[in-house]
Amino acid sequence: MNLSLINPKEVTVRAYRLDRTRQMLARHGMDAAILFDPLNLRYATGCRNMQVWTAHHFSRYVFVPVVGPVVLFDYGGAMHLSDNLETISETRPARSWDYFGSGERSFEHAGAWANEVTDLLYETCGSGAVLGIDRADMLPSRALERLGVEVRDAKAPLEIAKSIKSPYEVEVIKRSMSVCSDAITFMREHAVPGVTENYLLSLVNQFNIEHGGEYQETRLLVSGQHTNPWFTETSDKVVTAGEMLVFDSDLIGPDGIFTDQTRSFVIGDGHATDRQRHLYSQAHEQLMHNIGLLKPGLEFSDFIDKSWKMHDIYLPNRYAEMVHGIGFGVEFPVVYYPDDAATWQYNGRFEAGMTVCVESYIGKVGAEEGVKLEQPILITEQGPVPLSNLAFEEHYL
């Protein structure tokens, strides 16, 4: 290990995350876990490698026992990436069973994977130990079943572990959010009539990557009629004066943080129409009302009951949820609208140390435009604290 490369605060963050992972695995009755999800792997170890590619090809994974050495199985030729990480005791080459690399030997290779994992599990945790897995393909899952390994879903312990941030983690999140805010400001300086949505989105990514960011999870920078309904993706549409431009960052910024911020503004001289000001005011009112409710101990059901009451004309186009957690991505918890609670909402409460995003989308079905706003928040004992200082359009209110 090269001690000159070690940052004490980063070591503290990694130690906190690994400890949280182990605590939650134990609480959920697991002796160890195999983590495939690149976000979970990074959370538990601090090791990053081809995060997007490995999200759809299971070519790296990590073995995390409640007690014992952490073993990373990395992509061939990339094992040196964990050389300076004190969280990882051993690195081995990963085994793959995917058809494109294994062909008709997929069944055989999945069996070899299961044999190695089972040997490691029982050597580290004892015979009959319970293994958690956060994601798995059919072939290796069935191979573990044939070996008699008891397997449980590790998603719950990982989501709960990630939901409470340490003070140093909050520092990391704030730094990354600042890069996101600056990227949005940079893009806005070039948001003039005649440029395309694609061009503006490229500027956001350029700034993010130049300042240590990594990639973007969605393509949600749209203008005019593309703002209603929401989730229309960025295109080669030319933005014109007087249109509303709506941008949801969804950037993976420095240190892998999901820097999720949304703002809306009018292209051109900045003078909004009465209709645009009304949409913006409604979205801003919803956002501020719901942020003001956030406090430790508040049950999700109580938040739903007290949440801002959206006018019936906007309900059909409402956003998917009112609040969601953030960290390396969209995380636990999620709190849904009253209209969706009976179908989707689960029990729980907000806690100090949670970082969440509060969402609002206002747009009438069939109308020309909509407005979306979103603000990242840290929940503290003293109440909600914004994680972004990016301004709102106060003159639209």
SEDO-331194 format. One record per residue: residue in three letters; x, y, z of N, C-alpha, C in turn. Coordinates in steps of 0.2 Angstrom, whole numbers. Atoms other than C-alpha are relative to their C-alpha. Example, Ala and Ser with C-alpha at 12.3 -4.5 7.8 and 13.67 -1.06 7.14 Angstrom:
BEGIN
REC,ALA,4,-6,0,62,-22,39,4,6,0
REC,SER,-4,-6,-1,68,-5,36,-4,5,3
END
This chain:
BEGIN
REC,MET,4,-6,0,0,0,0,4,6,0
REC,ASN,-4,-6,1,7,17,-5,-4,5,5
REC,LEU,3,-4,-5,4,27,11,-1,8,-2
REC,SER,0,-7,2,7,44,2,-6,2,-3
REC,LEU,6,-2,4,-9,42,-7,-6,0,5
REC,ILE,6,1,-4,-20,39,8,-2,7,3
REC,ASN,3,-6,-3,-32,54,13,-4,-2,6
REC,PRO,3,2,-6,-37,52,31,-8,1,0
REC,LYS,8,-1,0,-55,59,28,-3,-5,-4
REC,GLU,2,5,4,-57,47,14,0,-7,4
REC,VAL,-1,6,-4,-51,33,25,-6,-1,5
REC,THR,6,0,-4,-64,38,38,-7,-1,-3
REC,VAL,6,2,3,-78,38,26,-1,-7,-2
REC,ARG,0,7,2,-73,21,19,-2,-4,6
REC,ALA,1,4,-6,-72,14,37,-8,0,2
REC,TYR,7,-1,-2,-89,21,41,-5,-4,-4
REC,ARG,4,3,5,-97,14,25,0,-8,1
REC,LEU,-1,7,0,-90,-3,27,-3,-3,7
REC,ASP,3,2,-7,-95,-4,46,-7,0,-1
REC,ARG,8,0,1,-113,1,41,-2,-6,-4
REC,THR,2,5,4,-113,-12,28,0,-7,4
REC,ARG,0,6,-5,-108,-26,41,-5,0,5
REC,GLN,6,0,-5,-120,-20,54,-6,-2,-3
REC,MET,7,1,3,-135,-20,43,0,-7,-3
REC,LEU,0,7,2,-130,-37,36,-2,-5,6
REC,ALA,1,4,-6,-129,-44,53,-7,1,3
REC,ARG,7,-1,-2,-146,-36,58,-5,-3,-4
REC,HIS,5,3,5,-154,-44,43,1,-8,0
REC,GLY,-2,7,0,-147,-61,48,4,-3,-5
REC,MET,-4,2,5,-134,-63,35,7,0,3
REC,ASP,-7,1,-3,-116,-69,39,5,4,-5
REC,ALA,-4,-4,5,-109,-61,23,-4,1,-6
REC,ALA,4,-2,6,-114,-54,6,5,0,-6
REC,ILE,-3,-2,6,-109,-54,-12,-4,6,-3
REC,LEU,3,-6,2,-112,-37,-19,2,1,-8
REC,PHE,-2,-1,7,-113,-35,-38,-2,7,-2
REC,ASP,2,-7,2,-122,-18,-40,6,4,1
REC,PRO,-6,-4,-1,-107,-6,-43,-1,5,5
REC,LEU,1,-5,-5,-115,7,-32,1,-3,7
REC,ASN,-1,4,-7,-116,-6,-17,8,-2,1
REC,LEU,-7,2,0,-98,-12,-21,4,6,2
REC,ARG,-3,-7,-1,-92,6,-21,-1,2,7
REC,TYR,2,-2,-7,-101,10,-5,4,-4,5
REC,ALA,-3,4,-5,-94,-5,4,8,0,0
REC,THR,-7,1,1,-76,-4,-2,4,7,-2
REC,GLY,-3,-6,3,-73,13,-11,4,-1,-6
REC,CYS,-3,2,6,-67,4,-26,-5,1,-6
REC,ARG,4,-1,6,-73,10,-43,4,-3,-6
REC,ASN,-2,2,6,-71,2,-60,-5,-1,-5
REC,MET,5,0,5,-81,4,-76,-7,-1,3
REC,GLN,6,0,-4,-96,8,-66,-7,-1,-4
REC,VAL,6,1,4,-109,9,-80,0,-6,-3
REC,TRP,0,7,4,-103,-6,-90,-1,-6,5
REC,THR,2,6,-5,-103,-17,-74,-6,0,3
REC,ALA,7,0,-2,-120,-12,-71,-5,-5,-4
REC,HIS,4,5,4,-126,-23,-85,4,-6,-2
REC,HIS,-4,6,1,-112,-35,-86,3,-2,7
REC,PHE,-3,1,-7,-108,-44,-69,7,-3,-1
REC,SER,-7,2,1,-89,-45,-72,4,2,6
REC,ARG,-4,-1,-6,-84,-39,-54,-5,0,6
REC,TYR,4,1,-5,-91,-42,-37,4,0,6
REC,VAL,-4,0,-6,-86,-41,-19,-3,-5,6
REC,PHE,2,4,-5,-87,-53,-4,1,4,7
REC,VAL,0,-4,-6,-91,-44,12,-3,-4,6
REC,PRO,3,3,-6,-92,-54,28,-1,5,6
REC,VAL,1,-3,-6,-99,-48,44,6,1,5
REC,VAL,-6,0,-3,-83,-53,52,5,-4,-4
REC,GLY,-5,3,4,-67,-57,42,2,5,-6
REC,PRO,-3,-4,5,-57,-51,27,-5,1,-6
REC,VAL,4,-2,6,-66,-42,12,4,-2,-6
REC,VAL,-3,2,6,-62,-50,-5,-3,3,-6
REC,LEU,3,-3,6,-64,-41,-21,2,-4,-6
REC,PHE,-1,3,6,-66,-50,-37,-1,5,-6
REC,ASP,0,-6,5,-61,-38,-51,1,-3,-7
REC,TYR,-1,1,8,-61,-38,-70,7,-2,-1
REC,GLY,-7,2,2,-46,-46,-77,4,6,-2
REC,GLY,-5,-6,2,-31,-34,-78,-1,6,4
REC,ALA,1,-6,-4,-39,-22,-66,1,-1,7
REC,MET,-1,1,-7,-34,-29,-50,4,5,4
REC,HIS,-4,-5,-3,-22,-16,-46,-4,6,2
REC,LEU,4,-6,-2,-36,-3,-44,-1,0,8
REC,SER,1,1,-7,-38,-9,-26,6,0,4
REC,ASP,-6,0,-4,-20,-8,-21,1,4,6
REC,ASN,0,-5,-5,-22,7,-10,-6,1,4
REC,LEU,6,0,-4,-38,3,-2,0,-5,6
REC,GLU,-1,4,-6,-37,-3,16,-6,-4,2
REC,THR,6,4,-1,-55,-9,15,0,-7,-3
REC,ILE,0,7,3,-50,-24,4,6,-4,2
REC,SER,-6,4,-3,-39,-38,11,3,-4,-6
REC,GLU,-2,4,5,-38,-48,-5,-3,2,-7
REC,THR,3,-1,7,-41,-46,-24,1,-6,-4
REC,ARG,0,5,4,-45,-60,-35,-3,1,-7
REC,PRO,3,-1,7,-49,-61,-54,-7,-3,1
REC,ALA,7,2,0,-68,-62,-56,-1,-5,-5
REC,ARG,3,5,5,-77,-77,-64,-6,3,-3
REC,SER,6,-2,3,-90,-73,-77,-3,-7,-3
REC,TRP,4,6,3,-103,-85,-84,-5,3,-6
REC,ASP,4,-4,5,-111,-72,-96,1,-4,-7
REC,TYR,-1,4,6,-115,-80,-113,5,2,-5
REC,PHE,-5,-3,6,-105,-68,-124,7,-2,2
REC,GLY,-6,2,-1,-90,-73,-115,1,-8,2
REC,SER,0,7,-2,-94,-91,-110,-3,-5,-5
REC,GLY,3,4,5,-105,-97,-124,-4,-6,3
REC,GLU,3,6,-3,-111,-115,-121,3,-3,6
REC,ARG,-3,2,-6,-100,-116,-106,-3,4,6
REC,SER,3,-4,-5,-111,-104,-96,-2,-4,6
REC,PHE,2,4,-6,-118,-117,-85,6,-3,4
REC,GLU,-6,2,-3,-101,-124,-81,4,6,4
REC,HIS,-4,-6,-4,-93,-107,-77,-4,3,6
REC,ALA,4,-2,-6,-108,-102,-66,1,-5,6
REC,GLY,-1,5,-6,-105,-118,-56,7,1,3
REC,ALA,-7,-1,-3,-86,-114,-54,-1,6,4
REC,TRP,1,-6,-4,-92,-97,-48,-3,-2,7
REC,ALA,3,1,-6,-103,-104,-35,4,-5,4
REC,ASN,-5,4,-5,-90,-117,-29,5,5,3
REC,GLU,-5,-4,-3,-77,-103,-26,-4,4,5
REC,VAL,3,-4,-5,-90,-92,-17,-2,-4,6
REC,THR,2,4,-6,-96,-106,-6,6,-2,4
REC,ASP,-6,1,-4,-79,-111,-1,2,6,4
REC,LEU,-2,-7,-3,-75,-93,3,-4,1,6
REC,LEU,5,-2,-5,-91,-91,13,1,-5,6
REC,TYR,0,5,-5,-89,-107,23,7,0,4
REC,GLU,-7,-1,-3,-70,-104,26,0,6,5
REC,THR,0,-6,-3,-73,-87,32,-5,0,6
REC,CYS,6,-1,-4,-90,-88,41,-2,-7,4
REC,GLY,2,7,-3,-92,-107,45,-5,-3,-4
REC,SER,5,4,4,-102,-121,38,-7,2,1
REC,GLY,7,-2,-1,-120,-117,35,-1,8,0
REC,ALA,1,-7,0,-117,-98,34,-5,3,-5
REC,VAL,5,-3,5,-131,-87,26,4,5,-4
REC,LEU,-3,-5,5,-126,-77,11,-5,4,-3
REC,GLY,4,-5,3,-134,-61,5,3,1,-7
REC,ILE,-2,-2,7,-134,-56,-13,-4,6,-2
REC,ASP,4,-6,2,-140,-39,-20,-3,-1,-7
REC,ARG,3,1,7,-142,-44,-38,4,-7,-2
REC,ALA,-3,6,3,-139,-61,-47,-4,-2,-6
REC,ASP,3,3,6,-142,-70,-63,-3,-7,2
REC,MET,3,6,-2,-152,-86,-64,5,-6,0
REC,LEU,-5,6,0,-137,-98,-68,4,0,7
REC,PRO,-4,0,-6,-126,-93,-53,-5,-1,6
REC,SER,5,1,-6,-142,-92,-41,-2,-8,0
REC,ARG,2,7,0,-147,-110,-46,6,-4,2
REC,ALA,-6,4,-2,-129,-116,-44,1,0,7
REC,LEU,0,0,-7,-129,-110,-26,-5,-4,3
REC,GLU,5,5,-3,-145,-119,-23,2,-7,0
REC,ARG,-2,7,0,-138,-135,-29,5,-2,5
REC,LEU,-5,1,-5,-124,-133,-17,-3,1,7
REC,GLY,4,0,-6,-137,-130,-3,2,6,4
REC,VAL,-2,-6,-3,-131,-112,1,-7,4,2
REC,GLU,6,-4,-1,-145,-102,10,2,7,-2
REC,VAL,-1,-6,2,-146,-86,1,-6,5,1
REC,ARG,6,-5,-2,-156,-70,6,2,6,-4
REC,ASP,0,-7,4,-159,-53,-3,4,5,4
REC,ALA,-4,-5,-3,-146,-41,2,-1,8,-1
REC,LYS,1,-7,2,-154,-25,-5,-2,4,6
REC,ALA,3,-4,-6,-163,-20,11,6,2,5
REC,PRO,-6,-2,-4,-147,-20,22,4,5,-3
REC,LEU,-4,-5,3,-138,-10,9,-3,6,-1
REC,GLU,3,-7,1,-151,3,6,-1,3,7
REC,ILE,0,-3,-7,-153,5,25,6,3,2
REC,ALA,-6,-2,-1,-135,6,27,2,7,-3
REC,LYS,-2,-6,4,-133,20,14,-4,6,2
REC,SER,4,-5,-1,-147,30,20,2,5,5
REC,ILE,-3,-5,-5,-138,38,35,7,2,-1
REC,LYS,-7,-3,1,-123,49,31,4,2,6
REC,SER,-5,-3,-5,-108,53,42,1,7,-2
REC,PRO,-1,-7,1,-103,71,44,5,0,-6
REC,TYR,-5,-1,6,-88,68,32,-3,-2,-6
REC,GLU,4,1,6,-100,60,19,-4,6,-2
REC,VAL,3,-6,2,-110,76,20,4,5,-3
REC,GLU,-4,-5,4,-95,86,16,2,-2,-7
REC,VAL,-2,3,7,-91,75,1,-6,2,-4
REC,ILE,6,-1,4,-109,77,-5,-1,8,-1
REC,LYS,1,-7,2,-109,96,-3,5,2,-5
REC,ARG,-5,-1,5,-93,97,-13,-2,-2,-7
REC,SER,2,2,7,-100,87,-27,-6,4,-2
REC,MET,6,-4,1,-117,97,-26,3,7,-3
REC,SER,-3,-7,2,-106,113,-28,2,-1,-8
REC,VAL,-2,1,7,-99,106,-45,-6,0,-4
REC,CYS,6,0,4,-116,102,-51,-3,7,-1
REC,SER,3,-6,1,-123,119,-47,4,5,-5
REC,ASP,-4,-4,5,-108,127,-56,-1,-3,-7
REC,ALA,1,3,7,-111,115,-71,-7,3,-3
REC,ILE,6,-3,2,-129,121,-72,1,8,-2
REC,THR,-2,-7,2,-123,139,-71,3,1,-6
REC,PHE,-4,0,7,-111,136,-85,-4,-1,-6
REC,MET,5,2,6,-124,128,-96,-5,6,-1
REC,ARG,5,-6,0,-136,143,-92,3,6,-4
REC,GLU,-4,-6,3,-123,156,-98,0,-1,-8
REC,HIS,1,2,7,-125,147,-115,-7,-1,-3
REC,ALA,7,2,2,-144,144,-115,-3,6,-4
REC,VAL,3,-6,4,-148,157,-129,-4,-3,-6
REC,PRO,4,2,6,-161,156,-143,5,-2,-6
REC,GLY,-4,2,5,-154,146,-157,4,-6,1
REC,VAL,-4,6,-2,-144,132,-148,-5,-6,1
REC,THR,4,6,0,-150,114,-147,0,-2,8
REC,GLU,0,3,-7,-155,105,-131,6,-5,1
REC,ASN,-6,5,-1,-141,92,-135,6,4,1
REC,TYR,-6,-4,-2,-128,106,-135,0,2,7
REC,LEU,0,-3,-7,-134,113,-118,2,-6,4
REC,LEU,-2,6,-4,-133,95,-111,7,-2,0
REC,SER,-7,2,1,-116,92,-118,5,5,4
REC,LEU,-4,-5,-4,-110,108,-109,0,-2,8
REC,VAL,0,2,-7,-116,101,-92,5,-6,1
REC,ASN,-4,6,0,-107,85,-95,7,2,0
REC,GLN,-7,-3,1,-91,94,-101,2,3,7
REC,PHE,-2,-3,-6,-91,104,-85,1,-5,6
REC,ASN,0,5,-6,-95,90,-73,7,-4,-1
REC,ILE,-6,4,1,-81,79,-81,7,3,1
REC,GLU,-6,-4,-1,-68,93,-81,1,1,7
REC,HIS,-1,-1,-7,-71,95,-63,0,-6,5
REC,GLY,-1,6,-4,-69,77,-57,-7,-4,0
REC,GLY,6,4,1,-87,71,-61,1,-6,-4
REC,GLU,0,6,3,-91,55,-69,-4,-1,-6
REC,TYR,4,1,6,-106,53,-80,-7,3,2
REC,GLN,7,-2,-2,-125,57,-81,-5,-6,-1
REC,GLU,5,6,-1,-139,45,-77,-6,1,-5
REC,THR,6,-1,4,-153,53,-88,2,5,-5
REC,ARG,-1,-6,5,-155,65,-103,-7,4,1
REC,LEU,6,-4,-2,-168,77,-95,2,8,0
REC,LEU,0,-7,1,-164,94,-102,-4,2,-6
REC,VAL,5,-1,5,-179,100,-112,-3,7,0
REC,SER,3,-7,1,-188,116,-118,-7,-1,-3
REC,GLY,6,-1,3,-205,122,-123,-5,-6,1
REC,GLN,5,6,0,-217,108,-128,3,-6,3
REC,HIS,-3,6,-3,-205,95,-122,0,0,7
REC,THR,0,0,-8,-207,100,-104,-6,-3,3
REC,ASN,7,3,-3,-225,93,-103,-2,-5,-5
REC,PRO,-1,3,-6,-227,79,-100,8,-1,2
REC,TRP,-7,1,-2,-211,76,-90,3,-7,-3
REC,PHE,-3,6,2,-198,63,-95,2,-1,-7
REC,THR,-2,0,7,-196,68,-113,7,1,0
REC,GLU,-7,-1,0,-178,66,-117,3,5,-4
REC,THR,-4,-6,3,-165,79,-123,0,-2,-8
REC,SER,0,1,7,-165,80,-142,3,6,-4
REC,ASP,-3,-5,4,-159,91,-157,-5,6,-1
REC,LYS,5,-6,0,-174,103,-154,4,6,1
REC,VAL,-3,-7,-1,-168,121,-155,-5,4,5
REC,VAL,4,-4,-5,-173,132,-140,-1,7,-3
REC,THR,2,-7,3,-182,148,-144,-2,5,6
REC,ALA,2,-5,-5,-185,164,-135,-7,0,3
REC,GLY,7,0,-3,-199,164,-122,-2,-7,2
REC,GLU,2,7,-2,-199,145,-120,3,-1,7
REC,MET,-2,3,-6,-197,137,-103,5,-5,-1
REC,LEU,-5,5,0,-181,127,-101,0,-4,7
REC,VAL,1,4,-6,-182,113,-88,6,-5,0
REC,PHE,-6,4,0,-166,104,-83,0,-4,7
REC,ASP,-2,4,-5,-164,89,-71,7,-3,0
REC,SER,-7,2,1,-146,86,-68,2,-7,0
REC,ASP,-1,7,0,-145,68,-63,7,-2,-1
REC,LEU,-7,1,1,-126,70,-63,3,-5,5
REC,ILE,-4,3,-5,-114,58,-55,6,4,0
REC,GLY,-5,-5,0,-102,71,-49,7,-3,3
REC,PRO,-6,2,-3,-85,70,-40,-2,-5,6
REC,ASP,1,5,-5,-83,55,-28,-6,-4,-1
REC,GLY,5,5,1,-97,46,-36,-7,2,2
REC,ILE,6,-2,-3,-111,57,-28,-5,2,-6
REC,PHE,6,-2,5,-128,58,-37,-2,7,2
REC,THR,2,-7,-1,-130,77,-38,-6,2,-4
REC,ASP,6,0,3,-148,78,-42,-3,7,2
REC,GLN,3,-6,-1,-155,96,-44,-4,2,-6
REC,THR,4,-2,6,-168,103,-55,-2,7,0
REC,ARG,2,-7,1,-172,121,-61,-3,1,-6
REC,SER,4,-2,6,-183,129,-73,1,8,-1
REC,PHE,0,-7,1,-181,146,-82,-2,1,-7
REC,VAL,3,-2,6,-187,156,-97,6,2,-5
REC,ILE,-5,-2,4,-175,157,-112,-1,7,-3
REC,GLY,0,-6,3,-171,174,-119,1,6,6
REC,ASP,0,-5,-5,-174,190,-109,-2,-1,7
REC,GLY,2,2,-7,-180,181,-94,-7,2,3
REC,HIS,6,-3,-2,-197,189,-94,-5,-6,-1
REC,ALA,5,5,1,-210,175,-90,-7,2,-1
REC,THR,7,-2,1,-228,175,-95,-4,-1,6
REC,ASP,4,1,-6,-242,175,-82,-1,-8,1
REC,ARG,1,7,-1,-245,157,-86,7,-4,2
REC,GLN,-7,3,-2,-226,152,-84,1,2,7
REC,ARG,-1,-2,-7,-226,162,-68,-4,-4,5
REC,HIS,5,4,-4,-241,153,-61,3,-7,1
REC,LEU,-3,7,-1,-233,136,-65,6,0,5
REC,TYR,-6,0,-4,-217,141,-57,-2,1,7
REC,SER,2,-2,-7,-225,148,-42,-3,-6,4
REC,GLN,3,6,-3,-235,132,-39,5,-5,2
REC,ALA,-5,5,-1,-220,121,-41,4,2,6
REC,HIS,-4,-2,-5,-210,132,-29,-4,0,7
REC,GLU,4,0,-6,-224,133,-16,0,-8,2
REC,GLN,0,7,-2,-225,114,-16,7,-2,3
REC,LEU,-7,2,-2,-206,112,-15,1,3,8
REC,MET,-1,-3,-6,-205,124,0,-4,-3,6
REC,HIS,5,3,-5,-220,117,9,3,-7,2
REC,ASN,-2,7,-1,-214,99,8,7,0,4
REC,ILE,-6,0,-3,-196,104,13,-1,2,7
REC,GLY,1,-3,-6,-202,113,28,-3,-6,5
REC,LEU,2,5,-5,-210,97,35,5,-5,2
REC,LEU,-5,5,-1,-194,87,35,3,1,7
REC,LYS,-3,0,-6,-188,82,52,1,-7,3
REC,PRO,-1,7,-3,-181,67,62,-6,-2,3
REC,GLY,5,3,-4,-194,55,68,-7,1,-4
REC,LEU,7,-1,4,-208,61,55,-1,-7,-4
REC,GLU,2,6,4,-217,45,49,-1,2,-7
REC,PHE,1,-1,7,-218,44,30,-8,1,-1
REC,SER,7,-1,1,-237,42,32,-2,7,2
REC,ASP,2,-7,-2,-238,59,42,3,5,-5
REC,PHE,-3,-4,5,-227,67,29,-6,1,-6
REC,ILE,5,1,5,-240,61,16,-6,4,2
REC,ASP,7,-4,-2,-255,68,26,1,7,0
REC,LYS,-1,-7,0,-247,85,28,3,3,-6
REC,SER,-4,-3,6,-239,87,11,-5,5,-4
REC,TRP,3,-5,4,-244,101,-1,-5,-3,-4
REC,LYS,6,3,4,-261,98,-9,0,2,-7
REC,MET,0,-2,7,-259,98,-28,-7,1,-3
REC,HIS,6,-1,3,-273,105,-38,-2,-6,-5
REC,ASP,2,5,4,-283,92,-47,2,0,-7
REC,ILE,-2,0,7,-279,98,-64,7,-2,-1
REC,TYR,-7,2,1,-260,94,-61,1,-7,2
REC,LEU,-2,7,-3,-262,77,-52,1,-5,-6
REC,PRO,-1,6,5,-263,66,-68,7,0,-3
REC,ASN,-7,-1,2,-245,73,-73,5,0,6
REC,ARG,-5,0,-6,-238,72,-55,6,-4,-1
REC,TYR,-7,4,0,-220,66,-53,-1,-6,4
REC,ALA,1,7,-2,-217,48,-48,0,0,8
REC,GLU,0,0,-8,-213,53,-29,1,7,2
REC,MET,-1,-7,-3,-212,68,-18,7,1,3
REC,VAL,-6,0,-3,-196,63,-9,4,-6,-2
REC,HIS,-4,6,1,-182,51,-13,7,2,3
REC,GLY,-7,-1,-3,-165,48,-4,5,1,-6
REC,ILE,-6,-1,5,-148,52,-13,6,-2,4
REC,GLY,-7,2,-2,-130,46,-11,4,-1,-6
REC,PHE,-3,2,6,-122,36,-25,-5,0,-6
REC,GLY,6,0,5,-139,36,-34,-6,2,4
REC,VAL,6,-1,-3,-157,37,-30,-1,-6,5
REC,GLU,-1,5,-5,-158,28,-13,-7,0,4
REC,PHE,5,0,-5,-170,23,1,1,7,4
REC,PRO,7,2,1,-182,31,6,-3,3,-6
REC,VAL,4,-3,4,-195,35,-6,-7,1,3
REC,VAL,7,-2,-3,-211,44,-1,-4,2,-6
REC,TYR,4,-1,6,-225,44,-14,-6,5,2
REC,TYR,6,-4,-1,-240,55,-17,-6,-3,4
REC,PRO,6,3,-3,-256,52,-7,-4,-4,-5
REC,ASP,3,4,5,-264,46,-23,3,-7,-1
REC,ASP,-4,6,1,-251,32,-24,2,-4,6
REC,ALA,-2,3,-6,-248,28,-6,-3,-7,1
REC,ALA,3,6,-1,-260,14,-5,3,-6,-4
REC,THR,-3,5,4,-252,5,-19,8,-1,1
REC,TRP,-8,0,0,-233,9,-16,3,1,7
REC,GLN,-3,-3,-6,-230,17,1,2,-5,5
REC,TYR,-2,5,-6,-220,7,15,1,4,6
REC,ASN,-1,-3,-6,-218,11,33,7,3,1
REC,GLY,-7,-2,-2,-203,21,40,-1,7,2
REC,ARG,0,-7,-2,-198,38,46,7,3,-2
REC,PHE,-6,-3,1,-186,51,42,5,1,6
REC,GLU,-4,0,-5,-170,51,52,6,6,-1
REC,ALA,-5,-5,0,-156,64,56,6,-4,-4
REC,GLY,-5,3,4,-142,61,43,-2,-3,-6
REC,MET,3,1,6,-153,57,29,1,5,-5
REC,THR,0,-5,6,-150,66,12,-5,-2,-5
REC,VAL,6,2,5,-165,67,1,-1,6,-5
REC,CYS,2,-5,5,-171,76,-14,-8,1,1
REC,VAL,7,-2,0,-188,85,-13,-2,2,-7
REC,GLU,2,-1,7,-197,85,-30,-7,4,-1
REC,SER,7,-3,2,-211,95,-38,0,0,-8
REC,TYR,1,-1,7,-218,94,-56,-7,3,-1
REC,ILE,6,-2,1,-232,105,-61,-2,1,-8
REC,GLY,2,0,7,-240,103,-78,-7,-3,-2
REC,LYS,7,3,1,-258,101,-84,0,-4,-7
REC,VAL,0,4,5,-262,87,-96,-2,4,-6
REC,GLY,2,-4,6,-262,94,-114,3,7,0
REC,ALA,-3,-7,0,-254,111,-109,6,0,-4
REC,GLU,-6,-1,4,-240,118,-118,7,-2,4
REC,GLU,-6,1,-4,-227,118,-104,-1,-2,7
REC,GLY,0,1,-7,-223,112,-87,6,2,4
REC,VAL,-6,-3,-4,-211,117,-73,2,-6,5
REC,LYS,-3,5,-5,-200,105,-62,5,4,4
REC,LEU,-5,-3,-5,-190,110,-47,1,-6,5
REC,GLU,-2,5,-5,-180,99,-35,6,3,4
REC,GLN,-5,-3,-5,-169,103,-20,2,-6,4
REC,PRO,-3,5,-5,-157,91,-11,0,3,7
REC,ILE,1,-2,-7,-159,92,8,4,-5,4
REC,LEU,-3,4,-5,-149,86,23,-5,1,6
REC,ILE,5,0,-6,-161,81,38,4,0,6
REC,THR,-3,-1,-6,-154,87,54,-5,1,6
REC,GLU,4,-1,-6,-160,88,72,-3,7,0
REC,GLN,3,-7,0,-163,107,69,-4,1,-6
REC,GLY,5,-1,6,-173,104,53,4,-1,-6
REC,PRO,-2,1,7,-170,103,34,6,5,-2
REC,VAL,-6,-5,3,-153,111,27,1,-2,-7
REC,PRO,-2,0,8,-151,114,8,7,-3,-1
REC,LEU,-6,2,3,-137,105,0,3,3,-6
REC,SER,-2,-4,6,-137,116,-14,-2,8,1
REC,ASN,2,-7,-1,-136,135,-15,-2,3,-7
REC,LEU,2,-2,6,-142,136,-33,-6,4,0
REC,ALA,5,-4,-1,-154,150,-34,-6,-2,-4
REC,PHE,7,1,4,-173,149,-39,-1,7,-3
REC,GLU,2,-6,4,-181,162,-50,-5,4,4
REC,GLU,4,-4,-5,-188,173,-36,-5,5,-4
REC,HIS,4,-5,4,-194,186,-49,-6,-3,-3
REC,TYR,6,3,3,-206,173,-56,-6,-1,5
REC,LEU,5,2,-5,-216,171,-40,-5,5,1
END
